[in-house]
Each structure stands twice: as structure tokens, then as C-alpha cells.
Amino acid sequence: MENGHPQVNNKSVRGGSRLSEFLLTLPTSFWLILFFVIPAVLVFSIAFKVSDPLGGIGDEWTLATVKNVLRSDYIIVIWRTIWVSVAVTAICLLLGIPVGYWIAQQKEKYRYWLLLAVIVPLWTNFLIRIFAWRILLHPEGFLRQTLVYIGVLPEDVFLLNNIAAVIIVTVYTCLPFAILPIYAAAEKFNFSLIEAARDLGASRFKAFVSIFIPGIKRGIFTAILVVLIPAMGSYAIPDLVGGTGSDLLGNKIAMRVSASRNLPEAAALAALLSIIITLPVLAVMLFHKKPFRMLQNLLRPAKDGQKK
């Protein structure tokens, strides 16, 4: 006892804190292990199995299934999946950043109605929304007929069953998921910094690019992940509004599971898709880690010396 107060054992306090942290994270860890880690291990292990003639999974282990998914026709589909997903993400950012900026600057009583307008389309079933776009983009649909009538679109150009239709509908479905995290970051942004930059001579666009966008970078990174990952795994949209040359990797996986009944090849494709999706996630995680920042700080003096 010191100064009339009992001594506190720091080790017991730290032990109790660690125990409470462990108990708090236990349900989340159990959920991740049960529904993410175990399925991922099963998918990667099935990818090294042979296909059973009856549509099941054979007992033998082989590398032939993994080598088979790296053939030329699959490489074309993989490349199409990547560039379509990146294009969708870029378009969603170009649309989502100004919308999030505009909503965050409105009065508080109007923000909720504007956010409701962003969220309301999500209340409708996903497939119903895709079929609505299919009707809209149909050769006899209202959109194409209107564009042809006003002379914007030639009569021999079709809006359905092509890669452009896949990008348009995917942007429509993913755009709310880009707007919401950007708005959440913009709501906490200090807009007086933009006014200060304009008082110092910066144009509105330069202040927006150099002050606002760096200030909401966490929201932008979140938007990239929540748009890019679903876009890469999409298969319903290319199947319903895309043509024969618009298949993405998700369509090939669904085809191998349902039509071809080649589960090991489907697992190999799914494993490959998981690796492709994991790369941007790791890039974002590394960007926020101290080792990555330390490496940047170490390389910066060398670059400055080369410039001099």
C-alpha cells in the first residue's frame, strides 16, 4: 500500500484486459473461421482434385486442374473480368465522389431524404432490377427508342447483349455502395479548409482535388473495395444483359458447377478469383500500415537526391 492506496498489479490488469478483448472478438473470429476460412480451405483443396465422371470429386490429387484454368480462353475471361471491374470501380468513383460531396454540404434535414433516395433502389430485389434494365435496354425498349428518335444513337446500334450493357448495369447496382462510404467520410470533413484554399487563390476544382479528395481517402479506399470485389464476382448481370462474348469469371464458375458438373475446375477458378480479389485488399491494408509508410519515407530521400 502506498499513500493510503492499495497497489494495483499491472500484470493482472493487462491479463484481464486481454481476456476481455479475446472474449469480445471470439464470436467474430468463430464466424470468420466457420464461414470464410473453412470454405476457403475446402475450395483451394478441391482445386487440386480430379473430376469424377459422375460429376463429383475424385480421390486423386493432381496439378492438371490448376494448369487447365490457365489456358488461353480462360486468360481472356480473366482479363475481361479485371478490366470490366476496374472500369466499373472508376466510373462509380467519378460519380460517387461528387454526389457524396454534394450531399454532405446540404442541410441536415435534407441529407436524410437524399440518402434515402440512394438507398431505396436497394430495397428492390436484385434480379428484378436487372430485368428492369434488360427491358430498358431492349431494342424495342423506351431508352433505345428515345435515343434513336432524337438522333443520338444510330438504328443499327443495340444497347443489350454487349459488354457496355454489363458495365452500365453493374455501375447502377454498385453505385450506392460507393456513395455511402464517401458520404460518411465527407460528412466529417472540415469544409472550411476548401474555403481557406480558395481565399489563398486556389480554384474551386483545385481545392476540391488537392484538399477534399485527400481528406476523404479512407472513404474512397472503402468505396473501391466494396465496388471492386462484387464487380469481380458478378455473374447474374453478364448472364442476363451481356452477350456471348461478355462472360466474366463468375459465369465460368457457375457453368462448371451447374452445366459441366466439373467441381474441381470450378474450385480452381474460384480460388483464382479469390487470389485476384485479395490483391487490392492487401494493397489497401499495406497502404495504411507503418512498414509501408516507413519504406516510403526511406525511398523519398533517395528520389529527392536523384532529382537534385
C-alpha positions in Angstrom: 0.0 0.0 0.0 1.4 3.4 -1.0 0.0 6.8 0.2 -3.1 5.0 1.7 -4.0 3.4 -1.7 -3.6 -0.3 -2.4 -1.1 -1.3 -5.1 -2.6 -2.5 -8.3 -0.9 -5.4 -10.1 -0.3 -4.2 -13.6 0.1 -7.8 -14.9 -3.3 -8.8 -13.6 -4.8 -5.7 -15.2 -3.2 -6.5 -18.5 -4.3 -10.1 -18.3 -7.9 -9.1 -17.6 -7.8 -6.7 -20.4 -6.5 -9.3 -22.9 -9.1 -11.8 -21.6 -11.9 -9.3 -22.2 -10.6 -8.5 -25.7 -10.4 -12.2 -26.5 -14.0 -12.8 -25.3 -15.2 -9.8 -27.3 -13.6 -10.9 -30.5 -14.4 -14.6 -30.1 -17.9 -14.5 -31.8 -16.4 -12.6 -34.8 -13.5 -15.0 -35.0 -15.7 -18.0 -34.8 -18.0 -16.5 -37.6 -15.0 -15.8 -39.9 -13.4 -19.3 -39.3 -16.7 -21.1 -39.9 -18.0 -19.2 -42.9 -14.7 -17.9 -44.5 -11.6 -19.8 -43.5 -13.0 -23.3 -43.7 -14.8 -22.8 -47.0 -11.7 -21.1 -48.5 -9.5 -24.1 -47.4 -12.1 -26.5 -48.9 -12.2 -24.6 -52.2 -8.4 -24.5 -52.5 -8.1 -28.2 -51.7 -10.8 -29.2 -54.2 -8.9 -27.3 -56.8 -6.1 -30.0 -56.6 -8.5 -32.9 -57.0 -9.6 -34.8 -60.2 -13.1 -34.6 -61.5 -15.3 -37.7 -61.0 -17.1 -39.0 -64.2 -20.4 -38.8 -62.3 -19.9 -35.1 -61.5 -18.4 -35.5 -58.1 -14.9 -35.1 -56.7 -12.3 -37.8 -57.2 -9.9 -39.1 -54.6 -6.7 -38.4 -56.5 -4.6 -35.3 -56.2 -3.4 -33.5 -59.4 -2.0 -30.3 -60.7 -3.7 -30.7 -64.0 -6.9 -28.9 -62.9 -4.9 -25.8 -61.9 -3.0 -25.9 -65.1 -6.2 -26.3 -67.1 -7.7 -23.0 -65.8 -4.6 -21.1 -67.1 -5.3 -21.9 -70.7 -5.7 -19.1 -73.3 -9.6 -19.0 -73.3 -9.7 -18.6 -69.6 -6.9 -15.9 -69.6 -9.2 -13.8 -72.0 -12.1 -14.2 -69.5 -9.8 -13.3 -66.5 -8.5 -10.2 -68.3 -12.1 -9.2 -69.2 -13.2 -9.6 -65.6 -10.3 -7.4 -64.3 -10.7 -4.5 -66.8 -14.5 -4.5 -66.5 -14.3 -4.5 -62.7 -11.7 -1.7 -62.7 -13.8 0.3 -65.2 -16.9 -0.1 -63.1 -15.0 1.0 -60.0 -13.6 4.0 -61.7 -17.0 5.1 -63.0 -18.5 4.6 -59.6 -15.8 6.8 -58.0 -16.2 9.5 -60.7 -20.0 9.6 -59.9 -19.8 8.8 -56.2 -17.3 11.4 -55.1 -19.3 14.5 -56.4 -22.5 13.0 -55.1 -21.1 12.4 -51.7 -19.6 15.9 -51.7 -22.9 17.5 -52.6 -25.0 15.5 -50.1 -22.5 16.3 -47.3 -22.9 20.1 -48.0 -26.7 20.1 -47.8 -28.6 21.0 -44.7 -29.1 18.2 -42.2 -32.8 17.9 -42.7 -32.3 17.3 -46.4 -29.4 14.8 -46.1 -31.6 12.0 -44.8 -34.0 12.3 -47.8 -31.1 12.3 -50.3 -29.5 9.3 -48.6 -32.9 7.6 -48.7 -33.1 8.2 -52.4 -29.7 6.5 -52.7 -30.7 3.5 -50.6 -34.3 3.0 -51.8 -33.3 1.1 -55.0 -31.5 -1.5 -52.8 -34.9 -2.4 -51.3 -35.9 -3.9 -54.7 -34.8 -7.4 -55.4 -31.5 -7.6 -57.3 -32.8 -9.8 -60.1 -35.9 -7.6 -60.6 -33.6 -4.6 -61.1 -31.5 -6.4 -63.7 -34.7 -7.5 -65.6 -35.9 -3.9 -65.5 -32.6 -2.8 -67.2 -33.0 -5.6 -69.6 -36.4 -4.2 -70.6 -35.0 -0.7 -70.7 -32.1 -1.7 -72.9 -34.1 -3.9 -75.2 -34.1 -3.0 -78.9 -37.8 -2.1 -78.5 -37.3 -0.5 -75.1 -38.0 3.1 -74.2 -34.4 4.1 -73.8 -33.1 2.9 -77.1 -36.2 4.1 -79.0 -35.8 7.6 -77.5 -32.1 7.8 -78.3 -32.7 6.7 -81.9 -35.6 9.1 -82.2 -33.5 12.2 -81.1 -30.6 11.1 -83.3 -28.1 10.2 -80.5 -28.0 6.5 -81.4 -27.9 5.0 -84.9 -30.6 2.5 -85.7 -28.1 -0.4 -86.2 -26.6 0.0 -82.7 -28.0 -2.1 -79.9 -27.7 -1.5 -76.1 -28.3 -5.0 -75.0 -26.2 -8.2 -75.1 -22.8 -6.5 -75.1 -20.1 -5.6 -72.6 -21.3 -2.0 -72.4 -24.6 -3.2 -71.1 -22.8 -5.2 -68.4 -20.8 -2.1 -67.3 -23.9 0.1 -67.2 -26.0 -2.3 -65.1 -23.1 -3.1 -62.8 -22.4 0.6 -62.2 -26.1 1.0 -61.4 -26.1 -1.8 -58.9 -22.7 -0.8 -57.2 -23.1 3.0 -57.2 -24.9 3.2 -53.9 -22.1 1.2 -52.2 -19.6 3.8 -53.5 -21.7 6.8 -52.5 -22.4 5.8 -48.9 -18.8 5.4 -47.6 -17.7 8.5 -49.5 -20.5 10.5 -47.9 -19.7 9.1 -44.5 -16.1 10.4 -44.9 -17.3 13.7 -46.4 -19.7 14.3 -43.6 -16.7 14.5 -41.1 -14.7 16.7 -43.5 -13.9 20.3 -42.5 -15.2 22.2 -45.5 -13.7 25.5 -44.1 -10.4 24.1 -45.5 -11.7 24.4 -49.0 -12.8 28.0 -48.3 -9.3 28.7 -46.9 -7.7 27.3 -50.1 -9.9 29.4 -52.3 -9.1 32.5 -50.3 -5.4 31.7 -50.9 -6.0 31.7 -54.7 -6.9 28.1 -55.5 -9.7 27.5 -58.0 -12.7 25.5 -56.9 -11.6 22.4 -58.8 -8.0 22.6 -57.5 -9.3 23.0 -53.9 -11.6 20.0 -54.5 -8.8 17.8 -55.9 -6.0 18.8 -53.5 -7.9 19.3 -50.3 -11.2 17.4 -50.3 -10.1 14.2 -52.0 -7.1 13.6 -49.8 -9.3 14.4 -46.8 -11.7 11.6 -47.6 -9.2 9.0 -48.8 -10.4 6.4 -46.3 -13.9 6.6 -47.6 -12.5 6.3 -51.2 -10.5 3.2 -50.3 -13.6 1.7 -48.7 -15.6 2.5 -51.8 -13.0 0.9 -54.1 -13.2 -2.3 -52.1 -17.0 -2.6 -51.8 -17.4 -1.9 -55.5 -14.4 -3.8 -57.0 -15.0 -7.1 -55.1 -18.7 -7.6 -56.0 -18.0 -6.5 -59.6 -15.3 -9.2 -60.0 -17.6 -11.9 -58.7 -20.6 -10.8 -60.7 -22.3 -13.5 -62.9 -26.0 -12.6 -62.9 -25.6 -9.3 -64.7 -23.4 -10.7 -67.6 -25.7 -13.6 -67.9 -28.9 -11.5 -68.3 -27.7 -8.4 -70.1 -24.4 -9.5 -71.7 -23.8 -11.3 -74.9 -21.9 -14.4 -75.8 -18.6 -12.5 -75.6 -19.4 -10.8 -72.3 -18.9 -13.8 -69.9 -16.9 -13.0 -66.7 -15.1 -15.4 -64.4 -18.2 -15.8 -62.3 -20.1 -17.1 -65.3 -17.5 -19.7 -66.0 -17.6 -20.9 -62.3 -21.4 -21.1 -62.4 -21.2 -23.0 -65.7 -18.7 -25.5 -64.4 -20.8 -26.1 -61.3 -24.2 -26.4 -62.9 -23.9 -27.4 -66.6 -20.5 -29.2 -66.8 -20.5 -30.6 -63.3 -16.7 -30.2 -63.1 -16.4 -29.2 -59.4 -12.6 -29.3 -59.2 -12.3 -26.9 -62.2 -14.9 -24.6 -60.7 -13.0 -24.7 -57.4 -9.8 -23.8 -59.3 -11.5 -20.9 -61.0 -12.9 -19.7 -57.6 -9.5 -20.0 -56.0 -8.0 -17.9 -58.8 -10.8 -15.3 -58.4 -10.2 -15.2 -54.7 -6.5 -14.5 -55.2 -7.3 -11.7 -57.7 -9.7 -10.1 -55.3 -7.3 -10.4 -52.4 -4.6 -8.4 -54.1 -6.3 -5.0 -54.0 -7.4 -5.7 -50.4 -3.8 -6.4 -49.3 -2.7 -3.3 -51.2 -5.1 -1.1 -49.2 -4.1 -2.8 -45.9 -0.4 -2.3 -46.6 -1.0 1.3 -47.5 -2.2 2.0 -44.0 0.5 0.0 -42.3 3.5 1.7 -40.7 6.1 -0.6 -42.5 4.8 0.6 -45.9 5.0 4.2 -44.8 8.5 3.7 -43.4 9.5 2.3 -46.7 8.1 5.3 -48.5 10.0 7.6 -46.1 13.2 5.7 -46.8 12.8 5.9 -50.5 11.8 9.5 -50.6 15.3 11.0 -49.7 16.8 8.8 -52.4 14.4 10.1 -55.0 14.9 13.7 -53.9 18.7 13.1 -54.2 18.3 11.8 -57.8 16.2 14.8 -58.7 18.9 17.2 -57.4 
